[in-house]
Amino acid sequence: MFTLVRSSPFDEWLSGLADRKGKARILARLTSAAHGNFGDCGATVLCGGDKGSQRRDIERAKELARELKE
């Protein structure tokens, strides 16, 4: 079993999603990951988004990772 750490920004983002089906898929995927099933980690099918927001999303992910290490 793995421990997934959820941050306040993630919870705020998740609660702000209007797409209930998408939100349910994300939560199901997190539950699977917590049980060791990471699925196809090489694919970019986890959740939506586009190339226009990719750079911003990656920078935000790096920032959150740095905060968790501190």
CYANA upper distance limits for C-alpha pairs under 8 A (distance plus 0.5 A):
  1 MET  CA     34 ALA  CA      6.36
  1 MET  CA     35 HIS  CA      5.38
  1 MET  CA     36 GLY  CA      6.52
  2 PHE  CA     33 ALA  CA      7.83
  2 PHE  CA     34 ALA  CA      5.18
  2 PHE  CA     35 HIS  CA      6.66
  2 PHE  CA     36 GLY  CA      6.86
  3 THR  CA     34 ALA  CA      6.52
  4 LEU  CA     30 LEU  CA      8.34
  4 LEU  CA     34 ALA  CA      6.77
  6 ARG  CA     10 PHE  CA      6.91
  6 ARG  CA     11 ASP  CA      7.44
  7 SER  CA     11 ASP  CA      6.76
  8 SER  CA     12 GLU  CA      6.55
  9 PRO  CA     13 TRP  CA      6.57
 10 PHE  CA     14 LEU  CA      6.52
 11 ASP  CA     15 SER  CA      6.51
 12 GLU  CA     16 GLY  CA      6.62
 13 TRP  CA     17 LEU  CA      7.06
 14 LEU  CA     23 LYS  CA      7.26
 17 LEU  CA     23 LYS  CA      7.22
 19 ASP  CA     23 LYS  CA      6.71
 20 ARG  CA     24 ALA  CA      6.66
 21 LYS  CA     25 ARG  CA      6.78
 22 GLY  CA     26 ILE  CA      6.76
 22 GLY  CA     47 CYS  CA      8.26
 23 LYS  CA     27 LEU  CA      6.78
 24 ALA  CA     28 ALA  CA      6.58
 25 ARG  CA     29 ARG  CA      6.58
 26 ILE  CA     30 LEU  CA      6.73
 26 ILE  CA     46 LEU  CA      8.08
 26 ILE  CA     47 CYS  CA      7.67
 27 LEU  CA     31 THR  CA      6.72
 28 ALA  CA     32 SER  CA      6.74
 29 ARG  CA     33 ALA  CA      6.68
 29 ARG  CA     38 PHE  CA      8.45
 29 ARG  CA     46 LEU  CA      8.40
 30 LEU  CA     34 ALA  CA      6.64
 31 THR  CA     35 HIS  CA      7.01
 32 SER  CA     36 GLY  CA      7.02
 32 SER  CA     37 ASN  CA      5.63
 32 SER  CA     38 PHE  CA      7.22
 33 ALA  CA     37 ASN  CA      5.29
 33 ALA  CA     38 PHE  CA      5.29
 33 ALA  CA     39 GLY  CA      8.31
 49 GLY  CA     53 SER  CA      7.21
 49 GLY  CA     54 GLN  CA      7.76
 50 ASP  CA     54 GLN  CA      6.78
 51 LYS  CA     55 ARG  CA      8.13
 53 SER  CA     57 ASP  CA      6.54
 54 GLN  CA     58 ILE  CA      6.61
 55 ARG  CA     59 GLU  CA      6.75
 56 ARG  CA     60 ARG  CA      6.66
 57 ASP  CA     61 ALA  CA      6.63
 58 ILE  CA     62 LYS  CA      6.74
 59 GLU  CA     63 GLU  CA      6.72
 60 ARG  CA     64 LEU  CA      6.71
 61 ALA  CA     65 ALA  CA      6.65
 62 LYS  CA     66 ARG  CA      6.75
 63 GLU  CA     67 GLU  CA      6.85
 64 LEU  CA     68 LEU  CA      6.75
 65 ALA  CA     69 LYS  CA      6.90
 66 ARG  CA     70 GLU  CA      7.09
